Amino acid sequence: MKSILSVFALVISLGLIGFLYYQTTQLEQALQLADKRFADCQQVNFQLQMKANGNPKPDATPAKEAKETTATEPHDLLTTAQLSRLVSRGLGNPGTMLRTSLQRQQQRLLPAEGKVGGTMKIRDISVLSDHYALASFDDGHSAGQMLLRYEAKGPQQISWQRVDYVLE
C-alpha cells in the first residue's frame, strides 16, 4: 500500500512538473512576442518623433522631394532611401501597391467586427517606413487604428502582420 501511494505521489509530482514546464514555455513565448511588438512600436515612435521634429536621419531625405521618380500619398512618411528599397523589390509605385495589397488582406487583419449592420473597413492608410504602416478603420459606428508591419518581397508578395491596435 505504501509503495502504491509513493508511486501515485510520484506520478502526480511528474504531471505537475510537466504542466508547470508547459506553462513556463508558453509564458516565455508570449513574453518574446510582447518584447518584439514593444521594440517595433518604439522604432516607429522614434521615426515619427524624428519626422515631427524635422530631424530626419542624414541619409533620409523626405519622400516629397522624390515625387518626380515615384509618386507617394501626401500622408506617407517614406524617405527617398526607403522608396528606393521598395522600388528595388519590384514595387513600382510603393504607396499605391501597398494600399492595394492591404485593402485585399484587410478582413484577415481587422481586429473587430462591424456593429449594428455596419461593415468594418480600412479607410485611411499611411505608409510610415519600408516596414510599417498605420491604418484607420471604422464601420460607421465604431473606429480604431492599427499599426501594421509588412514585408515586401515583390509586387504580389507583400505579407502583412498586425502589430498593435486601438479601438476608440
GILINSUL-V948141 format. One line per field, one symbol per residue. phi: phi as a letter, one per 30 degrees, with the letter a starting at -180 (. if undefined). psi: psi as a letter, one per 30 degrees, with the letter a starting at -180 (. if undefined). burial: 1 if it has 24 or more other ideal C-beta (glycine too) atoms within 12 Angstrom, else 0. Layout:
phi: ???
psi: ???
burial: ???
//
This chain:
phi: .ddddddddddddddddddddeddddddddddddddddddddddeddddddddicdeedcdedddcddcbdbddcdcdddddeddddddjcebeedddddddddcdddcddbddchidcdbdcbbcddadbbbcbcbabjbbbabbcbcbbccldcbcccbddaabcc
psi: eeeeeeeeeeeeeeeeeeeeeeeeeeeeeeeeeeeeeeeeeeeeeeeeeeeefgillegjkkfffgffekkllfgkgkleeeeeeeefggjeieeeeeeeeeeegeeffkfllllhflkklkekkkjeagfklkkkllgfellllkkkklkjflegijkkkkellkk.
burial: 000000000000000000000000000000000000000110010010001000010001011001000101100111110110011010101110111011100100111100000001110011111111111111000011111111010000010111111000
//
